[in-house]
Amino acid sequence: MAKLLVHILTPEKEVLRTEATMLTCHTRDGEITILPHHVPLLSLLTDGIITVREENKERYFSAGSGYVETDGTTVRLLISHASGQDELDEKRIQEVEKEAQSLLKNYKDKKDRDHAMSMLRRATLDLKVLRRSKRRWQ
């Protein structure tokens, strides 16, 4: 079976380097799935969940915006941030979510509001990743 070499990179670290049979991510035009032998592609990514299917498992990542590029054999994702399902702490995410909601209620200017919305979006994605990974193992 043909495979893709997947690289997920942020400015801080290499998040993942693996062989996979499929990768799903969110572009500005919607969700796409990349399989081996995909046509060459360069696209903008939006905040979303990245799904990487390896032999017998799926891995999920909460990801920020960036770029995806493939030549059909290798997929490179260059993104602002990424957290794998094993790195996320549900309690901490819920604390951040409450803090963001509080900031939204009491924001003083557009900058505060934008920061709170960004925190809330990221917390929501992180919780979705945790729920997907839990469902997968039950």
C-alpha positions as CSV (number, residue, x, y, z in Angstrom):
1,M,0.0,0.0,0.0
2,A,1.3,3.4,-1.0
3,K,2.1,5.9,1.8
4,L,2.8,9.6,2.4
5,L,5.6,11.0,4.3
6,V,4.0,13.6,6.7
7,H,5.9,16.5,8.3
8,I,4.1,18.8,10.6
9,L,6.2,21.8,11.6
10,T,5.7,24.9,13.8
11,P,8.2,27.7,14.5
12,E,9.1,26.0,17.8
13,K,9.4,22.3,16.9
14,E,8.8,19.4,14.5
15,V,5.5,18.1,15.8
16,L,5.3,15.0,13.6
17,R,7.3,13.0,11.1
18,T,5.7,9.8,10.0
19,E,4.4,7.6,7.2
20,A,0.7,7.8,6.8
21,T,-2.0,6.5,4.5
22,M,-4.1,9.7,4.7
23,L,-4.1,13.3,6.1
24,T,-7.1,15.5,6.5
25,C,-6.8,19.3,7.2
26,H,-8.8,22.5,6.9
27,T,-8.0,25.0,4.1
28,R,-9.6,28.3,3.4
29,D,-11.9,26.5,0.9
30,G,-12.9,23.7,3.2
31,E,-11.7,20.4,4.5
32,I,-9.4,18.3,2.2
33,T,-8.0,14.8,2.4
34,I,-4.6,14.0,0.9
35,L,-3.9,10.5,-0.2
36,P,-0.8,9.0,-1.8
37,H,-0.3,10.2,-5.4
38,H,-2.3,13.4,-4.7
39,V,-1.8,16.1,-7.4
40,P,0.7,18.7,-6.4
41,L,-0.9,21.3,-4.1
42,L,0.0,24.4,-2.1
43,S,-2.8,25.8,0.0
44,L,-3.5,28.1,3.0
45,L,-4.6,26.4,6.2
46,T,-7.1,27.7,8.7
47,D,-7.4,26.8,12.4
48,G,-8.7,23.3,12.6
49,I,-8.1,19.7,13.4
50,I,-5.5,17.7,11.5
51,T,-6.2,13.9,11.2
52,V,-3.3,11.6,10.3
53,R,-4.1,8.0,9.6
54,E,-1.3,5.6,10.0
55,E,-1.4,1.8,9.6
56,N,-3.9,0.9,12.4
57,K,-4.5,4.2,14.2
58,E,-5.5,7.8,13.7
59,R,-3.8,10.8,15.4
60,Y,-5.4,14.1,15.9
61,F,-3.8,17.6,16.2
62,S,-5.3,20.9,17.1
63,A,-3.6,23.3,14.6
64,G,-3.3,26.9,13.8
65,S,-3.2,28.6,10.5
66,G,-0.4,28.1,8.0
67,Y,0.3,26.2,4.7
68,V,0.1,22.7,3.4
69,E,2.1,21.5,0.4
70,T,2.3,18.1,-1.2
71,D,3.8,16.5,-4.3
72,G,1.9,13.3,-3.8
73,T,4.6,11.5,-1.9
74,T,5.4,14.0,0.9
75,V,3.0,16.3,2.8
76,R,4.4,19.3,4.6
77,L,2.4,21.4,7.0
78,L,4.0,24.7,8.2
79,I,1.7,26.0,10.9
80,S,1.6,28.6,13.7
81,H,1.0,26.1,16.4
82,A,-0.1,22.5,16.9
83,S,-0.9,20.3,19.9
84,G,-1.3,16.5,19.6
85,Q,-4.0,14.6,21.4
86,D,-1.5,13.3,24.0
87,E,-0.3,16.9,24.8
88,L,-3.7,18.3,25.8
89,D,-4.9,18.7,29.3
90,E,-8.7,18.9,29.5
91,K,-8.7,20.8,32.9
92,R,-6.3,23.4,31.6
93,I,-8.3,23.8,28.4
94,Q,-11.5,24.4,30.4
95,E,-9.7,27.0,32.5
96,V,-8.6,28.8,29.4
97,E,-12.1,28.7,28.0
98,K,-13.6,30.2,31.1
99,E,-10.9,32.9,31.1
100,A,-11.6,33.7,27.5
101,Q,-15.4,34.0,28.1
102,S,-14.7,36.3,31.1
103,L,-12.5,38.5,28.9
104,L,-15.2,38.6,26.2
105,K,-17.7,39.9,28.8
106,N,-15.4,42.6,30.1
107,Y,-13.3,43.6,27.1
108,K,-12.2,47.2,26.9
109,D,-11.0,47.4,23.3
110,K,-10.8,45.5,20.0
111,K,-7.4,44.1,20.8
112,D,-8.7,42.5,24.1
113,R,-11.8,41.1,22.2
114,D,-9.6,39.6,19.4
115,H,-7.3,38.0,22.0
116,A,-10.2,36.5,23.9
117,M,-11.8,35.2,20.6
118,S,-8.5,33.6,19.7
119,M,-8.2,31.9,23.1
120,L,-11.8,30.6,22.8
121,R,-11.2,29.3,19.3
122,R,-8.1,27.4,20.3
123,A,-9.7,26.0,23.4
124,T,-12.7,24.8,21.4
125,L,-10.4,23.0,18.9
126,D,-8.4,21.5,21.7
127,L,-11.6,20.1,23.3
128,K,-12.7,18.7,19.9
129,V,-9.4,16.9,19.5
130,L,-9.7,15.4,23.0
131,R,-13.3,14.2,22.3
132,R,-12.3,12.7,19.0
133,S,-9.4,10.8,20.4
134,K,-11.5,9.5,23.4
135,R,-14.3,8.3,21.0
136,R,-11.7,6.5,18.9
137,W,-10.4,4.5,21.9
138,Q,-13.8,3.5,23.3
